[in-house]
Amino acid sequence: MYANLLTSEFVVEGEKVEKGQSIGTVGNTAVFEIADEAHLHFEILKDSLPVDPNIYIK
């Protein structure tokens, strides 16, 4: 799951993406993180529970 995107018009939900493909642009939509610099929130969920992404990223 990606959050805090300014726009996600580059892809649609369920679409397969390739390494290096643009999926959106970083925004500042996370109201509770408004004091932080613009950034992307990336999260992996399995059965609606958070999973450590390090097991998938090399």
C-alpha positions in Angstrom: 0.0 0.0 0.0 1.2 3.5 -0.9 0.0 6.6 0.8 0.7 10.3 0.8 0.6 10.4 -3.0 -0.1 13.8 -4.6 -1.4 11.9 -7.6 -1.7 8.2 -8.5 -3.0 8.7 -12.1 -0.1 6.7 -13.5 -1.6 3.3 -12.5 -4.8 1.8 -11.4 -5.5 -0.6 -8.5 -4.6 -4.2 -9.4 -2.3 -3.2 -12.3 1.0 -5.0 -12.6 3.9 -2.6 -12.4 7.5 -3.0 -13.4 10.7 -2.1 -11.6 11.5 1.6 -12.2 8.0 2.4 -13.4 6.4 5.7 -12.1 3.3 5.0 -10.1 2.6 8.5 -8.8 4.2 11.6 -7.3 4.9 12.2 -3.6 2.6 14.6 -1.9 1.7 16.1 1.5 -1.7 14.6 2.1 -0.9 12.9 5.4 -2.4 15.4 7.8 -1.0 13.7 10.9 2.6 13.9 9.4 2.2 17.5 8.2 5.4 18.6 10.0 7.5 16.0 8.1 9.1 16.7 4.7 7.1 15.4 1.7 7.6 11.6 1.6 6.1 8.4 0.4 4.5 6.0 2.8 5.0 2.3 1.7 3.5 -0.6 3.5 3.0 -4.3 2.8 -0.2 -6.0 4.1 -1.0 -9.7 4.1 -4.5 -10.7 5.3 -4.9 -7.0 6.4 -1.9 -7.3 8.7 1.4 -5.4 8.3 4.3 -7.4 7.1 8.0 -6.5 7.3 8.9 -5.4 3.7 12.5 -6.4 4.1 11.6 -10.0 3.4 10.5 -8.9 -0.1 13.1 -6.2 -0.9 16.7 -7.1 -1.8 
